């Protein structure tokens, strides 16, 4: 009887095992509700825009400073 159980386990290939285990793990995930997901998406977009504007400002100031030092502009 134990040999039969081993054969069933051995016949399962790595791809099947991967998808079975992945499905099992995804069932354990605590998914956010739609309002939470929307709120977090808006938050991420705002942070991205803020950081983008900050980096654009730093780039602009750095280029002006380097142009002043090198006497280009």
C-alpha positions in Angstrom: 0.0 0.0 0.0 2.8 2.4 0.8 4.4 1.7 -2.6 1.2 2.7 -4.3 1.2 6.1 -2.5 4.8 6.7 -3.4 4.0 6.0 -7.1 1.2 8.6 -7.1 3.6 11.2 -5.6 6.4 10.3 -8.0 4.1 10.5 -11.1 3.4 14.2 -10.3 5.9 16.3 -12.1 7.5 19.5 -11.0 5.1 21.8 -13.0 2.0 20.2 -11.5 3.4 20.4 -8.0 4.3 24.1 -8.6 0.8 25.0 -9.6 -0.8 23.0 -6.9 1.4 24.6 -4.2 0.9 28.1 -5.7 -2.8 27.7 -5.7 -2.7 26.6 -2.1 -0.6 29.6 -1.0 -2.8 32.0 -2.9 -5.8 30.7 -0.9 -4.1 31.7 2.3 -3.5 35.3 1.2 -5.6 38.0 2.8 -6.7 40.0 -0.2 -7.7 43.7 0.3 -11.2 44.9 -0.4 -11.9 47.0 -3.5 -12.0 50.3 -1.5 -8.7 49.4 0.2 -7.1 48.5 -3.1 -8.3 51.8 -4.7 -7.1 53.8 -1.7 -3.7 52.2 -1.8 -3.4 52.6 -5.6 -4.1 56.3 -5.3 -1.6 56.6 -2.5 1.1 54.9 -4.6 0.4 57.1 -7.6 0.6 60.3 -5.4 3.9 59.1 -3.9 5.3 58.3 -7.4 4.3 61.8 -8.7 5.8 63.5 -5.6 9.1 61.6 -5.8 9.2 62.2 -9.6 8.7 66.0 -9.1 11.4 66.0 -6.4 13.9 64.1 -8.6 13.1 66.4 -11.5 13.8 69.4 -9.3 17.1 67.9 -8.0 18.1 67.1 -11.6 17.3 70.6 -12.8 19.2 72.3 -9.9 22.2 69.9 -10.3 22.4 70.6 -14.0 22.3 74.4 -13.4 24.9 74.1 -10.7 27.2 72.1 -13.0 26.7 74.5 -15.9 27.6 77.4 -13.5 30.8 75.6 -12.3 31.9 74.6 -15.8 31.0 78.0 -17.3 28.8 76.5 -19.9 25.6 78.5 -19.2 
